[in-house]
Amino acid sequence: MFYRENCADMAVDEADFDEAYIASSKALLITGPHFSTEQVNRTSRCVLDYAGRNDVRTILDIDYRPVLWGLTPAKPTARRALSRTKTSPRICSAFCR
């Protein structure tokens, strides 16, 4: 359960890193919520492109929490198990190549 918004990892931008940095890595881990907003979705796709061009292994931690996608309110009584019809296509289009 998250009660905060606009945390630091959701503010990452393409200007915060370069391809050489990603290329120097052995693996790249991205979590599902990093496809939930336009900015971090765009940034995540850029990083995945860098990783792909440089043979960096990619790992997806689905970390599916509806509240982070704006599908349910951040309150204790909110439903936790919701359809992934909004989230799955975005994650798969970026990660499943």
Secondary structure, DSSP 8 states (H G I E B T S, - for coil): -----S-GGGG--GGG--HHHHHT-SEEEEEGGGGSSHHHHHHHHHHHHHHHHTT-EEEEE----GGGGTSS-SSTTS-S----TTHHHHHHHHH--
